[in-house]
């Protein structure tokens, strides 16, 4: 857009520029920790497995500089430049830019956290599994003296202590406040972010939500878990038709055909209108419909847009 407007700006060929370097090497995490180094843009691209990005910096209603990083095409390895065209993304980016501009005007930078040192004994009450809802759990573990968190289906992250029972993660602006068990296992964890909070109670020993079983590769237990949730409450969002459908497509994209078909079959069973094995008309489901297992594909018009 800037190139088409005829405005002048520094391109990727501009050579070393301290202003460009401040952006390239000054990426700050959502939660700042005292003494923590800023991130480098190339390191973040590698971490998130992003082929390439383009950056443009505006000031005084002008594009001051623009630069590309990474590749525009993984096959040809064509590099991203300041003139590479990208598909338009979410409009929320404009809101983010406006907020960032206002923060810059005020000179606002979030205050960094002081991380405290806790030994293994002090961390012992916190490991376990906590349930945010019927199909979302937080697994907390102690690994090499570090407290690690892992939401179902998401990468693990380190929980850094800022007090005896309160922790932060640097990749998101969320604090985790564990209930003080007075030396016994903590009974709950409260997550706070942006003025809101949610509490997840500790799950019974050995408990796993259906999504946890899916992640562990046990599709049978996962299906039974979702079926149990349906029996308890058919209106539970965890067993909504759209959600089970989305999980199935995610499994397909991950090349887990058998697991995906199992989820699609369950979805048809639960949302066919008359209960397991019945179609909306009340009769038995016809062969290979709505899930065609014989050919390894999903054939339901209701499930496939």
C-alpha positions in Angstrom: 0.0 0.0 0.0 2.8 2.4 0.9 4.6 1.6 -2.4 1.5 2.3 -4.4 1.0 5.6 -2.8 4.2 7.0 -4.1 5.6 7.9 -0.6 9.3 7.5 0.0 10.6 5.3 2.7 13.6 3.2 3.6 13.5 -0.2 1.9 15.1 -3.5 2.8 18.1 -2.3 0.8 18.7 0.7 3.1 21.6 -1.0 5.0 22.1 -0.8 8.7 19.7 1.6 10.3 19.4 2.0 14.1 15.7 2.7 13.9 15.1 -0.5 12.0 17.3 -2.4 14.4 15.2 -1.1 17.3 12.2 -2.9 15.8 14.0 -6.0 14.6 15.6 -6.6 18.0 13.2 -4.9 20.4 10.1 -7.2 20.3 8.7 -7.3 23.9 6.7 -10.2 25.3 3.2 -9.7 26.6 4.5 -10.1 30.2 7.8 -8.4 30.9 10.3 -9.9 33.3 13.1 -7.9 34.7 16.4 -8.6 33.0 14.8 -10.5 30.1 16.2 -9.7 26.7 13.9 -8.4 24.0 13.0 -10.8 21.1 14.5 -10.7 17.6 12.0 -10.8 14.7 13.8 -13.6 12.9 13.9 -15.7 16.0 10.1 -15.3 16.5 9.5 -16.2 12.8 11.4 -19.5 13.4 9.7 -20.2 16.7 6.2 -19.9 15.2 7.1 -21.6 11.9 6.0 -18.6 9.9 7.4 -18.5 6.3 7.7 -14.7 6.1 6.4 -11.4 7.2 6.5 -7.8 6.0 6.9 -4.8 8.4 6.1 -1.1 7.7 6.7 1.6 10.3 4.6 4.8 10.1 5.4 8.1 11.7 4.0 11.6 11.1 1.5 10.1 8.5 4.3 8.7 6.4 5.9 5.3 6.0 9.3 5.7 7.4 10.6 2.3 6.4 9.4 -1.1 5.2 11.2 -4.4 5.1 10.5 -8.1 4.4 11.7 -11.1 6.4 11.7 -14.8 5.4 10.2 -16.3 2.3 7.0 -15.6 0.4 6.9 -19.1 -1.0 8.3 -22.2 0.7 8.6 -24.0 -2.6 10.5 -21.4 -4.6 12.1 -19.7 -1.6 11.3 -16.4 -3.1 12.2 -13.8 -0.4 9.7 -11.5 1.2 10.4 -7.8 0.3 8.8 -4.5 1.1 6.7 -4.9 -2.0 5.5 -8.5 -1.4 1.7 -8.6 -1.5 -0.1 -10.4 1.4 -3.8 -11.4 1.7 -5.5 -8.8 3.9 -5.8 -10.1 7.5 -8.0 -9.3 10.4 -9.2 -5.7 10.9 -8.2 -6.0 14.6 -4.7 -5.2 13.5 -5.8 -1.6 12.9 -7.2 -1.4 16.4 -4.0 -2.8 17.8 -2.0 -0.2 15.8 -4.1 2.6 17.2 -3.7 1.3 20.8 0.1 1.0 20.2 0.2 4.5 18.8 -1.5 5.9 21.9 0.8 3.9 24.2 3.8 5.3 22.3 2.4 8.8 22.7 2.1 8.4 26.4 5.5 6.7 26.7 3.7 3.7 28.3 5.5 0.4 28.8 4.1 -2.2 31.1 6.1 -2.5 34.4 8.3 -5.6 34.4 7.7 -8.4 36.9 10.1 -9.5 39.5 10.6 -13.3 39.4 11.2 -14.9 42.7 13.1 -18.1 43.4 11.0 -21.1 44.7 12.6 -24.5 45.5 11.0 -27.9 44.6 9.3 -28.1 48.0 7.6 -24.7 47.6 6.5 -25.7 44.1 5.2 -29.2 45.2 1.6 -28.2 45.9 0.9 -27.0 42.4 1.4 -29.9 39.9 -1.7 -31.6 38.9 -4.6 -31.3 36.4 -7.1 -28.4 36.6 -10.4 -28.3 34.7 -11.6 -25.0 33.2 -14.6 -26.7 31.6 -15.8 -30.2 30.7 -13.2 -30.5 27.9 -10.4 -28.1 28.7 -7.8 -28.9 31.3 -4.5 -27.4 32.4 -1.8 -29.9 33.2 0.8 -28.5 35.6 4.0 -30.4 36.1 7.4 -30.0 37.8 10.3 -30.6 35.5 13.8 -30.0 36.6 12.9 -27.5 39.2 10.7 -25.5 36.7 6.9 -25.4 36.9 5.4 -26.1 33.4 1.8 -25.6 32.2 0.1 -27.3 29.3 -3.4 -26.5 28.1 -5.0 -29.4 26.1 -3.8 -29.3 22.5 -1.4 -26.4 23.1 2.4 -26.1 23.5 3.8 -26.3 27.0 4.9 -23.1 28.7 6.9 -22.2 31.8 5.1 -20.7 34.8 7.4 -18.1 36.4 6.8 -17.3 40.1 6.3 -13.7 41.1 5.1 -14.7 44.7 4.7 -17.8 46.7 1.6 -18.9 44.8 1.3 -16.5 41.8 2.9 -17.2 38.5 3.1 -15.6 35.0 3.9 -16.8 31.5 5.8 -14.5 29.2 4.0 -15.4 26.0 0.6 -14.1 27.2 -0.5 -11.4 29.7 -2.0 -13.9 32.1 -1.3 -14.6 35.8 -1.9 -17.9 37.4 -2.9 -17.6 41.1 -2.9 -21.0 42.9 -5.0 -21.5 46.0 -2.8 -21.9 49.1 -3.2 -25.4 50.3 -0.9 -24.8 53.3 1.5 -27.4 52.2 -1.1 -29.7 50.6 -2.0 -29.9 46.9 -3.6 -26.7 45.7 -7.3 -27.0 45.2 -7.7 -24.6 42.3 -5.9 -22.0 40.1 -7.4 -18.6 39.1 -6.3 -17.1 35.8 -6.4 -13.3 35.6 -6.1 -11.2 32.4 -7.3 -7.8 31.5 -9.4 -7.3 34.5 -11.2 -10.6 34.1 -10.6 -13.9 35.9 -11.6 -17.6 35.7 -11.1 -20.3 38.3 -10.2 -23.9 37.4 -10.6 -26.5 40.2 -8.2 -29.4 40.7 -9.4 -32.5 38.9 -9.4 -35.9 40.6 -6.3 -38.0 40.4 -6.0 -39.7 37.0 -8.8 -37.6 35.4 -8.6 -36.7 31.7 -11.0 -34.8 29.6 -12.1 -36.3 26.2 -9.7 -33.9 24.4 -6.9 -35.1 26.7 -7.5 -38.7 25.6 -7.5 -37.5 21.9 -4.2 -35.9 22.5 -2.9 -39.0 24.1 -4.0 -41.1 21.1 -6.8 -43.0 22.8 -9.7 -42.3 20.5 -12.0 -44.9 22.2 -11.8 -43.2 25.6 -12.2 -39.8 23.9 -15.4 -40.9 22.2 -16.8 -42.4 25.3 -15.9 -39.2 27.2 -17.8 -37.1 24.8 -20.7 -39.5 24.8 -20.8 -39.3 28.6 -20.8 -35.5 28.5 -23.7 -35.6 26.1 -25.7 -37.9 28.4 -25.1 -35.5 31.3 -26.0 -32.4 29.4 -26.8 -32.4 25.6 -26.4 -28.6 25.6 -22.8 -28.8 26.9 -20.8 -26.6 24.5 -18.1 -29.2 24.5 -20.3 -31.6 22.6 -21.9 -29.0 20.3 -22.2 -30.2 16.7 -20.0 -27.4 15.4 -17.3 -28.1 17.9 -17.1 -31.8 17.3 -17.0 -31.1 13.6 -14.2 -28.6 14.0 -12.2 -31.2 16.0 -12.7 -33.8 13.3 -11.5 -31.4 10.6 -8.5 -30.5 12.8 -7.7 -34.3 13.0 -8.0 -34.6 9.2 -5.6 -31.7 8.7 -3.2 -33.5 11.0 -3.6 -36.6 8.8 -5.3 -38.6 11.6 -8.0 -40.2 9.4 -9.2 -42.9 11.8 -9.5 -40.4 14.7 -11.3 -37.9 12.5 -13.8 -40.5 11.2 -14.5 -41.6 14.8 -15.4 -38.0 15.8 -17.6 -37.5 12.7 -19.4 -40.7 13.4 -20.0 -39.6 17.0 -21.2 -36.2 15.8 -23.8 -37.9 13.6 -24.8 -40.2 16.4 -25.4 -37.4 18.9 -26.9 -34.8 16.5 -28.9 -37.0 14.2 -32.1 -35.8 15.8 -33.3 -39.0 17.5 -30.3 -40.3 19.4 -27.7 -42.9 18.6 -28.2 -44.8 15.3 -31.2 -42.8 14.1 -31.5 -40.1 11.4 -33.7 -37.1 11.7 -36.5 -39.0 10.0 -36.4 -41.5 12.9 -35.2 -44.4 10.8 -31.8 -46.2 10.8 -28.9 -44.4 9.1 -28.5 -45.6 5.4 -25.3 -47.5 4.5 -22.2 -45.3 4.2 -24.2 -42.2 5.1 -23.6 -39.7 6.5 -20.1 -41.0 7.1 -18.6 -43.1 4.3 -16.0 -45.2 6.1 -15.4 -47.7 3.3 -13.7 -45.0 1.2 -12.1 -43.2 4.1 -13.9 -40.0 3.5 -16.7 -37.9 5.1 -19.8 -37.8 3.0 -22.3 -35.9 5.1 -23.7 -32.8 3.6 -24.4 -31.6 7.2 -20.8 -32.0 8.2 -19.1 -30.9 5.0 -19.8 -27.4 3.8 
